[in-house]
Amino acid sequence: MADHTYRIIEVAGSSEISHSDAIENAIARASKTMRHLRWFEVTQQRGEIEEGDVRHYQVTMKVGFTLED
């Protein structure tokens, strides 16, 4: 395996379904404008409560991508 150098960005994703779906939404959106995404690390999870029910899930995460030569 070759050595890699990564750039790290921070993104937040949201979903009305689950934290997992929020992660997938954020990765899907980031991949539209970023290339060579390789890994992610969830740093925060939170949600919004409305009238006693969970309405939105949100995650903040670091995403690493390899730098081009």
N, CA, C and O atoms as a Tripos MOL2 file, in Angstrom:
@<TRIPOS>MOLECULE
protein
  276   275    69     0     0
PROTEIN
NO_CHARGES

@<TRIPOS>ATOM
      1 N           0.8460   -1.1770    0.0000 N.3       1 MET1
      2 CA          0.0000    0.0000    0.0000 C.3       1 MET1
      3 C           0.8920    1.2420    0.0000 C.2       1 MET1
      4 O           1.8320    1.3370    0.7900 O.2       1 MET1
      5 N           0.6030    2.1660   -0.8640 N.am      2 ALA2
      6 CA          1.3690    3.4020   -0.9520 C.3       2 ALA2
      7 C           1.0250    4.3240    0.2150 C.2       2 ALA2
      8 O          -0.0620    4.2510    0.7890 O.2       2 ALA2
      9 N           1.9700    5.1870    0.5490 N.am      3 ASP3
     10 CA          1.7030    6.1830    1.5780 C.3       3 ASP3
     11 C           0.7020    7.1990    1.0400 C.2       3 ASP3
     12 O           0.7270    7.5360   -0.1440 O.2       3 ASP3
     13 N          -0.1740    7.6840    1.9040 N.am      4 HIS4
     14 CA         -1.1670    8.6730    1.5050 C.3       4 HIS4
     15 C          -1.0910    9.8860    2.4130 C.2       4 HIS4
     16 O          -0.8120    9.7680    3.6070 O.2       4 HIS4
     17 N          -1.3380   11.0330    1.8450 N.am      5 THR5
     18 CA         -1.5120   12.2580    2.6040 C.3       5 THR5
     19 C          -2.9440   12.6940    2.4000 C.2       5 THR5
     20 O          -3.4410   12.7160    1.2740 O.2       5 THR5
     21 N          -3.6090   13.0420    3.4890 N.am      6 TYR6
     22 CA         -5.0210   13.3810    3.4250 C.3       6 TYR6
     23 C          -5.2700   14.8350    3.7720 C.2       6 TYR6
     24 O          -4.5690   15.4160    4.6000 O.2       6 TYR6
     25 N          -6.2440   15.4020    3.1520 N.am      7 ARG7
     26 CA         -6.8040   16.6880    3.5550 C.3       7 ARG7
     27 C          -8.0750   16.3530    4.3070 C.2       7 ARG7
     28 O          -8.7820   15.4160    3.9380 O.2       7 ARG7
     29 N          -8.3780   17.1000    5.3550 N.am      8 ILE8
     30 CA         -9.5550   16.8140    6.1730 C.3       8 ILE8
     31 C         -10.4790   18.0260    6.1580 C.2       8 ILE8
     32 O         -10.0480   19.1530    6.4020 O.2       8 ILE8
     33 N         -11.7600   17.7810    5.8670 N.am      9 ILE9
     34 CA        -12.7790   18.8170    5.9330 C.3       9 ILE9
     35 C         -13.8170   18.4170    6.9760 C.2       9 ILE9
     36 O         -13.8790   17.2570    7.3820 O.2       9 ILE9
     37 N         -14.6170   19.3650    7.4020 N.am     10 GLU10
     38 CA        -15.6840   19.0670    8.3440 C.3      10 GLU10
     39 C         -17.0120   19.3820    7.6680 C.2      10 GLU10
     40 O         -17.1820   20.4510    7.0810 O.2      10 GLU10
     41 N         -17.9460   18.4490    7.7560 N.am     11 VAL11
     42 CA        -19.2730   18.6330    7.1720 C.3      11 VAL11
     43 C         -20.3330   18.2270    8.1890 C.2      11 VAL11
     44 O         -20.0620   17.4720    9.1230 O.2      11 VAL11
     45 N         -21.5320   18.7360    7.9940 N.am     12 ALA12
     46 CA        -22.6740   18.3430    8.8210 C.3      12 ALA12
     47 C         -23.7660   17.8430    7.8970 C.2      12 ALA12
     48 O         -24.0510   18.4560    6.8680 O.2      12 ALA12
     49 N         -24.3740   16.7300    8.2680 N.am     13 GLY13
     50 CA        -25.4660   16.1670    7.4940 C.3      13 GLY13
     51 C         -26.6900   16.0450    8.3590 C.2      13 GLY13
     52 O         -26.5880   15.9330    9.5800 O.2      13 GLY13
     53 N         -27.8600   16.0660    7.7300 N.am     14 SER14
     54 CA        -29.1010   15.9280    8.4920 C.3      14 SER14
     55 C         -30.0620   14.9900    7.7740 C.2      14 SER14
     56 O         -29.9330   14.7190    6.5800 O.2      14 SER14
     57 N         -31.0250   14.5070    8.5430 N.am     15 SER15
     58 CA        -32.0170   13.5790    8.0160 C.3      15 SER15
     59 C         -33.2270   13.5700    8.9360 C.2      15 SER15
     60 O         -33.1030   13.8260   10.1340 O.2      15 SER15
     61 N         -34.3620   13.2840    8.3970 N.am     16 GLU16
     62 CA        -35.5620   13.0780    9.2020 C.3      16 GLU16
     63 C         -35.7070   11.6100    9.5900 C.2      16 GLU16
     64 O         -36.6260   11.2560   10.3280 O.2      16 GLU16
     65 N         -34.8040   10.7450    9.0990 N.am     17 ILE17
     66 CA        -34.9340    9.3000    9.2930 C.3      17 ILE17
     67 C         -34.0510    8.7720   10.4180 C.2      17 ILE17
     68 O         -34.5450    8.1240   11.3410 O.2      17 ILE17
     69 N         -32.7120    9.0540   10.3470 N.am     18 SER18
     70 CA        -31.7850    8.4880   11.3330 C.3      18 SER18
     71 C         -30.4270    9.1750   11.2440 C.2      18 SER18
     72 O         -30.1450    9.9100   10.2980 O.2      18 SER18
     73 N         -29.5890    8.9210   12.2540 N.am     19 HIS19
     74 CA        -28.2160    9.4110   12.2030 C.3      19 HIS19
     75 C         -27.4650    8.7630   11.0370 C.2      19 HIS19
     76 O         -26.6830    9.4260   10.3550 O.2      19 HIS19
     77 N         -27.7000    7.4870   10.8140 N.am     20 SER20
     78 CA        -27.0530    6.7810    9.7120 C.3      20 SER20
     79 C         -27.4060    7.4300    8.3700 C.2      20 SER20
     80 O         -26.5420    7.6020    7.5100 O.2      20 SER20
     81 N         -28.6520    7.7790    8.2020 N.am     21 ASP21
     82 CA        -29.0930    8.4370    6.9720 C.3      21 ASP21
     83 C         -28.4640    9.8240    6.8440 C.2      21 ASP21
     84 O         -28.1400   10.2580    5.7380 O.2      21 ASP21
     85 N         -28.2910   10.5160    7.9600 N.am     22 ALA22
     86 CA        -27.6370   11.8280    7.9470 C.3      22 ALA22
     87 C         -26.1910   11.7010    7.4690 C.2      22 ALA22
     88 O         -25.7060   12.5480    6.7200 O.2      22 ALA22
     89 N         -25.5020   10.6410    7.9030 N.am     23 ILE23
     90 CA        -24.1290   10.3830    7.4490 C.3      23 ILE23
     91 C         -24.1160   10.1610    5.9370 C.2      23 ILE23
     92 O         -23.3120   10.7580    5.2220 O.2      23 ILE23
     93 N         -24.9960    9.3160    5.4680 N.am     24 GLU24
     94 CA        -25.0470    9.0110    4.0370 C.3      24 GLU24
     95 C         -25.3770   10.2490    3.2130 C.2      24 GLU24
     96 O         -24.8110   10.4460    2.1370 O.2      24 GLU24
     97 N         -26.2910   11.0910    3.7110 N.am     25 ASN25
     98 CA        -26.6350   12.3300    3.0020 C.3      25 ASN25
     99 C         -25.4300   13.2510    2.8910 C.2      25 ASN25
    100 O         -25.1870   13.8330    1.8340 O.2      25 ASN25
    101 N         -24.6760   13.3850    3.9770 N.am     26 ALA26
    102 CA        -23.5070   14.2610    3.9630 C.3      26 ALA26
    103 C         -22.4290   13.7400    3.0100 C.2      26 ALA26
    104 O         -21.8350   14.5180    2.2630 O.2      26 ALA26
    105 N         -22.1770   12.4520    3.0320 N.am     27 ILE27
    106 CA        -21.1660   11.8590    2.1420 C.3      27 ILE27
    107 C         -21.5960   12.0050    0.6840 C.2      27 ILE27
    108 O         -20.7820   12.3480   -0.1730 O.2      27 ILE27
    109 N         -22.8670   11.7470    0.4030 N.am     28 ALA28
    110 CA        -23.3650   11.8600   -0.9720 C.3      28 ALA28
    111 C         -23.2110   13.2910   -1.4800 C.2      28 ALA28
    112 O         -22.8110   13.5090   -2.6240 O.2      28 ALA28
    113 N         -23.5280   14.2570   -0.6310 N.am     29 ARG29
    114 CA        -23.4160   15.6600   -1.0530 C.3      29 ARG29
    115 C         -21.9570   16.0740   -1.2210 C.2      29 ARG29
    116 O         -21.6070   16.7270   -2.2040 O.2      29 ARG29
    117 N         -21.1110   15.7020   -0.2780 N.am     30 ALA30
    118 CA        -19.6950   16.0570   -0.3660 C.3      30 ALA30
    119 C         -19.0480   15.4490   -1.6070 C.2      30 ALA30
    120 O         -18.1760   16.0670   -2.2190 O.2      30 ALA30
    121 N         -19.4660   14.2550   -1.9770 N.am     31 SER31
    122 CA        -18.8590   13.5830   -3.1300 C.3      31 SER31
    123 C         -19.2190   14.2480   -4.4540 C.2      31 SER31
    124 O         -18.5990   13.9590   -5.4770 O.2      31 SER31
    125 N         -20.2120   15.1330   -4.4470 N.am     32 LYS32
    126 CA        -20.5460   15.8570   -5.6810 C.3      32 LYS32
    127 C         -19.5170   16.9320   -6.0120 C.2      32 LYS32
    128 O         -19.3590   17.2950   -7.1780 O.2      32 LYS32
    129 N         -18.8130   17.4470   -5.0040 N.am     33 THR33
    130 CA        -17.8580   18.5180   -5.2490 C.3      33 THR33
    131 C         -16.4340   18.1680   -4.8250 C.2      33 THR33
    132 O         -15.5000   18.9070   -5.1370 O.2      33 THR33
    133 N         -16.2580   17.0610   -4.1260 N.am     34 MET34
    134 CA        -14.9320   16.6460   -3.6720 C.3      34 MET34
    135 C         -14.5900   15.3060   -4.3240 C.2      34 MET34
    136 O         -15.4630   14.4650   -4.5410 O.2      34 MET34
    137 N         -13.2910   15.1220   -4.6350 N.am     35 ARG35
    138 CA        -12.8490   13.8520   -5.2170 C.3      35 ARG35
    139 C         -12.0210   13.0840   -4.1980 C.2      35 ARG35
    140 O         -11.4830   13.6560   -3.2510 O.2      35 ARG35
    141 N         -11.9320   11.8010   -4.4110 N.am     36 HIS36
    142 CA        -11.0530   10.9090   -3.6610 C.3      36 HIS36
    143 C         -11.3930   10.8370   -2.1670 C.2      36 HIS36
    144 O         -10.4930   10.7110   -1.3360 O.2      36 HIS36
    145 N         -12.6890   10.9180   -1.8200 N.am     37 LEU37
    146 CA        -13.0880   10.7520   -0.4220 C.3      37 LEU37
    147 C         -12.7020    9.3490    0.0180 C.2      37 LEU37
    148 O         -12.9270    8.3850   -0.7130 O.2      37 LEU37
    149 N         -12.1170    9.2260    1.2180 N.am     38 ARG38
    150 CA        -11.6170    7.9310    1.6630 C.3      38 ARG38
    151 C         -12.1730    7.4840    3.0050 C.2      38 ARG38
    152 O         -12.3540    6.2840    3.2110 O.2      38 ARG38
    153 N         -12.4520    8.4050    3.9310 N.am     39 TRP39
    154 CA        -12.9040    7.9800    5.2500 C.3      39 TRP39
    155 C         -13.6830    9.1060    5.9230 C.2      39 TRP39
    156 O         -13.6270   10.2620    5.5040 O.2      39 TRP39
    157 N         -14.4100    8.7390    6.9750 N.am     40 PHE40
    158 CA        -15.0990    9.7450    7.7690 C.3      40 PHE40
    159 C         -15.0490    9.3590    9.2410 C.2      40 PHE40
    160 O         -14.8900    8.1890    9.5890 O.2      40 PHE40
    161 N         -15.1880   10.3650   10.0950 N.am     41 GLU41
    162 CA        -15.2210   10.1670   11.5360 C.3      41 GLU41
    163 C         -16.3250   11.0640   12.0950 C.2      41 GLU41
    164 O         -16.2540   12.2880   11.9860 O.2      41 GLU41
    165 N         -17.3360   10.4530   12.6880 N.am     42 VAL42
    166 CA        -18.4220   11.2260   13.2970 C.3      42 VAL42
    167 C         -17.8980   11.8380   14.5890 C.2      42 VAL42
    168 O         -17.4110   11.1240   15.4650 O.2      42 VAL42
    169 N         -17.9960   13.1570   14.7070 N.am     43 THR43
    170 CA        -17.4960   13.8510   15.8910 C.3      43 THR43
    171 C         -18.6260   14.3000   16.8160 C.2      43 THR43
    172 O         -18.4130   14.4900   18.0140 O.2      43 THR43
    173 N         -19.8240   14.4680   16.2640 N.am     44 GLN44
    174 CA        -20.9850   14.8610   17.0750 C.3      44 GLN44
    175 C         -22.2500   14.2610   16.4850 C.2      44 GLN44
    176 O         -22.3770   14.1010   15.2710 O.2      44 GLN44
    177 N         -23.1750   13.9360   17.3630 N.am     45 GLN45
    178 CA        -24.5210   13.5180   16.9470 C.3      45 GLN45
    179 C         -25.5090   14.3330   17.7710 C.2      45 GLN45
    180 O         -25.3150   14.5350   18.9700 O.2      45 GLN45
    181 N         -26.5420   14.7850   17.1350 N.am     46 ARG46
    182 CA        -27.5810   15.5050   17.8710 C.3      46 ARG46
    183 C         -28.8980   15.3800   17.1110 C.2      46 ARG46
    184 O         -28.9370   14.8760   15.9890 O.2      46 ARG46
    185 N         -29.9540   15.8380   17.7300 N.am     47 GLY47
    186 CA        -31.2530   15.7770   17.0940 C.3      47 GLY47
    187 C         -32.1240   16.9330   17.5300 C.2      47 GLY47
    188 O         -31.8350   17.6250   18.5060 O.2      47 GLY47
    189 N         -33.1860   17.1230   16.7900 N.am     48 GLU48
    190 CA        -34.1540   18.1770   17.0840 C.3      48 GLU48
    191 C         -35.4550   17.5300   17.5540 C.2      48 GLU48
    192 O         -35.9630   16.5930   16.9380 O.2      48 GLU48
    193 N         -35.9640   18.0420   18.6310 N.am     49 ILE49
    194 CA        -37.2130   17.5230   19.2000 C.3      49 ILE49
    195 C         -38.3120   18.5460   18.9640 C.2      49 ILE49
    196 O         -38.1320   19.7390   19.2030 O.2      49 ILE49
    197 N         -39.4520   18.0610   18.4920 N.am     50 GLU50
    198 CA        -40.6060   18.9230   18.2610 C.3      50 GLU50
    199 C         -41.8470   18.2510   18.8360 C.2      50 GLU50
    200 O         -42.2300   17.1610   18.4100 O.2      50 GLU50
    201 N         -42.4650   18.9080   19.7990 N.am     51 GLU51
    202 CA        -43.6760   18.3940   20.4500 C.3      51 GLU51
    203 C         -43.4730   16.9740   20.9800 C.2      51 GLU51
    204 O         -44.3560   16.1260   20.8580 O.2      51 GLU51
    205 N         -42.3030   16.7250   21.5690 N.am     52 GLY52
    206 CA        -42.0250   15.4440   22.1820 C.3      52 GLY52
    207 C         -41.5660   14.3400   21.2470 C.2      52 GLY52
    208 O         -41.3250   13.2180   21.6920 O.2      52 GLY52
    209 N         -41.4410   14.6310   19.9750 N.am     53 ASP53
    210 CA        -40.9950   13.6420   18.9920 C.3      53 ASP53
    211 C         -39.6920   14.1050   18.3340 C.2      53 ASP53
    212 O         -39.4600   15.3030   18.1680 O.2      53 ASP53
    213 N         -38.8540   13.1450   17.9650 N.am     54 VAL54
    214 CA        -37.6310   13.4600   17.2240 C.3      54 VAL54
    215 C         -38.0280   13.8210   15.7990 C.2      54 VAL54
    216 O         -38.7150   13.0580   15.1210 O.2      54 VAL54
    217 N         -37.5860   14.9970   15.3540 N.am     55 ARG55
    218 CA        -37.9250   15.4640   14.0020 C.3      55 ARG55
    219 C         -36.7450   15.4050   13.0430 C.2      55 ARG55
    220 O         -36.9140   15.0820   11.8670 O.2      55 ARG55
    221 N         -35.5660   15.7110   13.5330 N.am     56 HIS56
    222 CA        -34.3820   15.6930   12.6740 C.3      56 HIS56
    223 C         -33.1990   15.1190   13.4320 C.2      56 HIS56
    224 O         -33.0520   15.3170   14.6380 O.2      56 HIS56
    225 N         -32.3660   14.4070   12.7000 N.am     57 TYR57
    226 CA        -31.1010   13.8980   13.2120 C.3      57 TYR57
    227 C         -29.9960   14.6670   12.5020 C.2      57 TYR57
    228 O         -30.1130   14.9710   11.3150 O.2      57 TYR57
    229 N         -28.9300   14.9830   13.2180 N.am     58 GLN58
    230 CA        -27.8210   15.6850   12.5960 C.3      58 GLN58
    231 C         -26.5040   15.0960   13.0940 C.2      58 GLN58
    232 O         -26.3740   14.7320   14.2630 O.2      58 GLN58
    233 N         -25.5410   15.0100   12.2000 N.am     59 VAL59
    234 CA        -24.1910   14.5740   12.5540 C.3      59 VAL59
    235 C         -23.1950   15.5990   12.0300 C.2      59 VAL59
    236 O         -23.3880   16.1800   10.9620 O.2      59 VAL59
    237 N         -22.1470   15.8100   12.7810 N.am     60 THR60
    238 CA        -21.0000   16.5700   12.3200 C.3      60 THR60
    239 C         -19.8780   15.5660   12.2010 C.2      60 THR60
    240 O         -19.6880   14.7300   13.0840 O.2      60 THR60
    241 N         -19.1270   15.6450   11.1000 N.am     61 MET61
    242 CA        -18.0820   14.6510   10.9010 C.3      61 MET61
    243 C         -16.9180   15.2300   10.1320 C.2      61 MET61
    244 O         -17.0520   16.1960    9.3810 O.2      61 MET61
    245 N         -15.7740   14.6100   10.3410 N.am     62 LYS62
    246 CA        -14.5740   14.9080    9.5630 C.3      62 LYS62
    247 C         -14.5410   13.9320    8.4050 C.2      62 LYS62
    248 O         -14.8320   12.7470    8.5700 O.2      62 LYS62
    249 N         -14.1850   14.4340    7.2330 N.am     63 VAL63
    250 CA        -14.0710   13.5990    6.0410 C.3      63 VAL63
    251 C         -12.6640   13.7790    5.4830 C.2      63 VAL63
    252 O         -12.2060   14.9040    5.2850 O.2      63 VAL63
    253 N         -11.9940   12.6790    5.2360 N.am     64 GLY64
    254 CA        -10.6480   12.7180    4.6870 C.3      64 GLY64
    255 C         -10.6470   12.3270    3.2210 C.2      64 GLY64
    256 O         -11.3510   11.4080    2.8050 O.2      64 GLY64
    257 N          -9.8440   13.0430    2.4480 N.am     65 PHE65
    258 CA         -9.6740   12.6750    1.0420 C.3      65 PHE65
    259 C          -8.2110   12.7880    0.6740 C.2      65 PHE65
    260 O          -7.4770   13.6090    1.2250 O.2      65 PHE65
    261 N          -7.7950   11.9520   -0.2660 N.am     66 THR66
    262 CA         -6.3860   11.9570   -0.6590 C.3      66 THR66
    263 C          -6.1210   13.1420   -1.5920 C.2      66 THR66
    264 O          -6.9700   13.5420   -2.3890 O.2      66 THR66
    265 N          -4.9200   13.6800   -1.4590 N.am     67 LEU67
    266 CA         -4.5030   14.7940   -2.3020 C.3      67 LEU67
    267 C          -3.9950   14.2630   -3.6290 C.2      67 LEU67
    268 O          -3.3750   13.2020   -3.6950 O.2      67 LEU67
    269 N          -4.2650   15.0100   -4.6770 N.am     68 GLU68
    270 CA         -3.7740   14.6380   -5.9990 C.3      68 GLU68
    271 C          -2.3170   15.0440   -6.1430 C.2      68 GLU68
    272 O          -1.8580   15.9900   -5.5030 O.2      68 GLU68
    273 N          -1.5990   14.3240   -6.9860 N.am     69 ASP69
    274 CA         -0.1890   14.6650   -7.2590 C.3      69 ASP69
    275 C          -0.0890   15.9250   -8.0770 C.2      69 ASP69
    276 O           1.0140   16.3640   -8.4020 O.2      69 ASP69
@<TRIPOS>BOND
     1     1     2 1
     2     2     3 1
     3     3     4 2
     4     3     5 am
     5     5     6 1
     6     6     7 1
     7     7     8 2
     8     7     9 am
     9     9    10 1
    10    10    11 1
    11    11    12 2
    12    11    13 am
    13    13    14 1
    14    14    15 1
    15    15    16 2
    16    15    17 am
    17    17    18 1
    18    18    19 1
    19    19    20 2
    20    19    21 am
    21    21    22 1
    22    22    23 1
    23    23    24 2
    24    23    25 am
    25    25    26 1
    26    26    27 1
    27    27    28 2
    28    27    29 am
    29    29    30 1
    30    30    31 1
    31    31    32 2
    32    31    33 am
    33    33    34 1
    34    34    35 1
    35    35    36 2
    36    35    37 am
    37    37    38 1
    38    38    39 1
    39    39    40 2
    40    39    41 am
    41    41    42 1
    42    42    43 1
    43    43    44 2
    44    43    45 am
    45    45    46 1
    46    46    47 1
    47    47    48 2
    48    47    49 am
    49    49    50 1
    50    50    51 1
    51    51    52 2
    52    51    53 am
    53    53    54 1
    54    54    55 1
    55    55    56 2
    56    55    57 am
    57    57    58 1
    58    58    59 1
    59    59    60 2
    60    59    61 am
    61    61    62 1
    62    62    63 1
    63    63    64 2
    64    63    65 am
    65    65    66 1
    66    66    67 1
    67    67    68 2
    68    67    69 am
    69    69    70 1
    70    70    71 1
    71    71    72 2
    72    71    73 am
    73    73    74 1
    74    74    75 1
    75    75    76 2
    76    75    77 am
    77    77    78 1
    78    78    79 1
    79    79    80 2
    80    79    81 am
    81    81    82 1
    82    82    83 1
    83    83    84 2
    84    83    85 am
    85    85    86 1
    86    86    87 1
    87    87    88 2
    88    87    89 am
    89    89    90 1
    90    90    91 1
    91    91    92 2
    92    91    93 am
    93    93    94 1
    94    94    95 1
    95    95    96 2
    96    95    97 am
    97    97    98 1
    98    98    99 1
    99    99   100 2
   100    99   101 am
   101   101   102 1
   102   102   103 1
   103   103   104 2
   104   103   105 am
   105   105   106 1
   106   106   107 1
   107   107   108 2
   108   107   109 am
   109   109   110 1
   110   110   111 1
   111   111   112 2
   112   111   113 am
   113   113   114 1
   114   114   115 1
   115   115   116 2
   116   115   117 am
   117   117   118 1
   118   118   119 1
   119   119   120 2
   120   119   121 am
   121   121   122 1
   122   122   123 1
   123   123   124 2
   124   123   125 am
   125   125   126 1
   126   126   127 1
   127   127   128 2
   128   127   129 am
   129   129   130 1
   130   130   131 1
   131   131   132 2
   132   131   133 am
   133   133   134 1
   134   134   135 1
   135   135   136 2
   136   135   137 am
   137   137   138 1
   138   138   139 1
   139   139   140 2
   140   139   141 am
   141   141   142 1
   142   142   143 1
   143   143   144 2
   144   143   145 am
   145   145   146 1
   146   146   147 1
   147   147   148 2
   148   147   149 am
   149   149   150 1
   150   150   151 1
   151   151   152 2
   152   151   153 am
   153   153   154 1
   154   154   155 1
   155   155   156 2
   156   155   157 am
   157   157   158 1
   158   158   159 1
   159   159   160 2
   160   159   161 am
   161   161   162 1
   162   162   163 1
   163   163   164 2
   164   163   165 am
   165   165   166 1
   166   166   167 1
   167   167   168 2
   168   167   169 am
   169   169   170 1
   170   170   171 1
   171   171   172 2
   172   171   173 am
   173   173   174 1
   174   174   175 1
   175   175   176 2
   176   175   177 am
   177   177   178 1
   178   178   179 1
   179   179   180 2
   180   179   181 am
   181   181   182 1
   182   182   183 1
   183   183   184 2
   184   183   185 am
   185   185   186 1
   186   186   187 1
   187   187   188 2
   188   187   189 am
   189   189   190 1
   190   190   191 1
   191   191   192 2
   192   191   193 am
   193   193   194 1
   194   194   195 1
   195   195   196 2
   196   195   197 am
   197   197   198 1
   198   198   199 1
   199   199   200 2
   200   199   201 am
   201   201   202 1
   202   202   203 1
   203   203   204 2
   204   203   205 am
   205   205   206 1
   206   206   207 1
   207   207   208 2
   208   207   209 am
   209   209   210 1
   210   210   211 1
   211   211   212 2
   212   211   213 am
   213   213   214 1
   214   214   215 1
   215   215   216 2
   216   215   217 am
   217   217   218 1
   218   218   219 1
   219   219   220 2
   220   219   221 am
   221   221   222 1
   222   222   223 1
   223   223   224 2
   224   223   225 am
   225   225   226 1
   226   226   227 1
   227   227   228 2
   228   227   229 am
   229   229   230 1
   230   230   231 1
   231   231   232 2
   232   231   233 am
   233   233   234 1
   234   234   235 1
   235   235   236 2
   236   235   237 am
   237   237   238 1
   238   238   239 1
   239   239   240 2
   240   239   241 am
   241   241   242 1
   242   242   243 1
   243   243   244 2
   244   243   245 am
   245   245   246 1
   246   246   247 1
   247   247   248 2
   248   247   249 am
   249   249   250 1
   250   250   251 1
   251   251   252 2
   252   251   253 am
   253   253   254 1
   254   254   255 1
   255   255   256 2
   256   255   257 am
   257   257   258 1
   258   258   259 1
   259   259   260 2
   260   259   261 am
   261   261   262 1
   262   262   263 1
   263   263   264 2
   264   263   265 am
   265   265   266 1
   266   266   267 1
   267   267   268 2
   268   267   269 am
   269   269   270 1
   270   270   271 1
   271   271   272 2
   272   271   273 am
   273   273   274 1
   274   274   275 1
   275   275   276 2
@<TRIPOS>SUBSTRUCTURE
     1 MET1         2 RESIDUE 1 A MET
     2 ALA2         6 RESIDUE 1 A ALA
     3 ASP3        10 RESIDUE 1 A ASP
     4 HIS4        14 RESIDUE 1 A HIS
     5 THR5        18 RESIDUE 1 A THR
     6 TYR6        22 RESIDUE 1 A TYR
     7 ARG7        26 RESIDUE 1 A ARG
     8 ILE8        30 RESIDUE 1 A ILE
     9 ILE9        34 RESIDUE 1 A ILE
    10 GLU10       38 RESIDUE 1 A GLU
    11 VAL11       42 RESIDUE 1 A VAL
    12 ALA12       46 RESIDUE 1 A ALA
    13 GLY13       50 RESIDUE 1 A GLY
    14 SER14       54 RESIDUE 1 A SER
    15 SER15       58 RESIDUE 1 A SER
    16 GLU16       62 RESIDUE 1 A GLU
    17 ILE17       66 RESIDUE 1 A ILE
    18 SER18       70 RESIDUE 1 A SER
    19 HIS19       74 RESIDUE 1 A HIS
    20 SER20       78 RESIDUE 1 A SER
    21 ASP21       82 RESIDUE 1 A ASP
    22 ALA22       86 RESIDUE 1 A ALA
    23 ILE23       90 RESIDUE 1 A ILE
    24 GLU24       94 RESIDUE 1 A GLU
    25 ASN25       98 RESIDUE 1 A ASN
    26 ALA26      102 RESIDUE 1 A ALA
    27 ILE27      106 RESIDUE 1 A ILE
    28 ALA28      110 RESIDUE 1 A ALA
    29 ARG29      114 RESIDUE 1 A ARG
    30 ALA30      118 RESIDUE 1 A ALA
    31 SER31      122 RESIDUE 1 A SER
    32 LYS32      126 RESIDUE 1 A LYS
    33 THR33      130 RESIDUE 1 A THR
    34 MET34      134 RESIDUE 1 A MET
    35 ARG35      138 RESIDUE 1 A ARG
    36 HIS36      142 RESIDUE 1 A HIS
    37 LEU37      146 RESIDUE 1 A LEU
    38 ARG38      150 RESIDUE 1 A ARG
    39 TRP39      154 RESIDUE 1 A TRP
    40 PHE40      158 RESIDUE 1 A PHE
    41 GLU41      162 RESIDUE 1 A GLU
    42 VAL42      166 RESIDUE 1 A VAL
    43 THR43      170 RESIDUE 1 A THR
    44 GLN44      174 RESIDUE 1 A GLN
    45 GLN45      178 RESIDUE 1 A GLN
    46 ARG46      182 RESIDUE 1 A ARG
    47 GLY47      186 RESIDUE 1 A GLY
    48 GLU48      190 RESIDUE 1 A GLU
    49 ILE49      194 RESIDUE 1 A ILE
    50 GLU50      198 RESIDUE 1 A GLU
    51 GLU51      202 RESIDUE 1 A GLU
    52 GLY52      206 RESIDUE 1 A GLY
    53 ASP53      210 RESIDUE 1 A ASP
    54 VAL54      214 RESIDUE 1 A VAL
    55 ARG55      218 RESIDUE 1 A ARG
    56 HIS56      222 RESIDUE 1 A HIS
    57 TYR57      226 RESIDUE 1 A TYR
    58 GLN58      230 RESIDUE 1 A GLN
    59 VAL59      234 RESIDUE 1 A VAL
    60 THR60      238 RESIDUE 1 A THR
    61 MET61      242 RESIDUE 1 A MET
    62 LYS62      246 RESIDUE 1 A LYS
    63 VAL63      250 RESIDUE 1 A VAL
    64 GLY64      254 RESIDUE 1 A GLY
    65 PHE65      258 RESIDUE 1 A PHE
    66 THR66      262 RESIDUE 1 A THR
    67 LEU67      266 RESIDUE 1 A LEU
    68 GLU68      270 RESIDUE 1 A GLU
    69 ASP69      274 RESIDUE 1 A ASP
